[in-house]
């Protein structure tokens, strides 16, 4: 029986010689497939950025990825030793060289000399909004009549990049009284604890997101 099965297997191998591949052939096929998929994804992302009017990946994007990786390395290292700076720079350069095109979310950043200043202004204003919103929400909760009027409202944004819309949605969520529950293209669905009666999308956008969006648009697309 073993001899018979062995003969059948041998015959099957002879009839279908392409079933068994050498490891080198499989590795080359896998590498080729990855390159094809990477090129297809790169073309798709380039088209998306062109349609949104966002500049494609460039030197500034790669420098940004490098400094972000270096900063993360130094934070994890917990020391300013020169050897750690050198090791972090080498690792950050390698990551940037190999994976920068995949960090497409960073393409939403507006590179410029004033970008750090705009980020600090956004953080300062967000902190003030956070304190004010906490006070207002606490006041409503502690009021015996509980003056709330919860409603789902639609907010529109002019930010075009995924990073810009992500930070806008998170800014709304982190501010007490409002919670972003969904995003659909340029629209955000927001749960508002105390929405004015008969409010429309335009007014909701002005009251909830306009000021934050303006600050974000100074350093994000």
C-alpha angles and dihedrals in degrees: 000000000000090000090049093049090046089054091050091050091048091050091048091051090050092050094045106032091159094066094081115059128190114248090243091056092049091049092050091048091050092049091049091050091051092051092050092049092046092051091047091050092047091053091048093051092046090053091049092051091047092051091050094045093243119143114250125246112300145157093289090055092052092047089051091051090048094053093044090053091046091050092050090049093052092046091052092044092053094206139086094218112146091233090058090050090052094047091045092050091051093049092044091050091050093048091047092049094049105032110020093104089057093056090078093150089075091063087081090071120104105223115213144122092262095049094097090051092050090050091053091049090051092050093048093049091045090053091052092048089049093054093045093047092049090052093048094047093046089050091053093047093050093047108100093223090053097219102209132136107186117200141157110241133181120236123191125208134199092205108114106189125082089234093054094048091045093054092045092052092047092047090054092046095048091052108086114244097037131068127184107222101173143003125212115180105294094351129089124195108216131188107220119196095206112021119176113248116268094009117169132205095264095053093042089053091051094048100040110028113011098089095042092045091053092053092046093048090064092070104014133059 
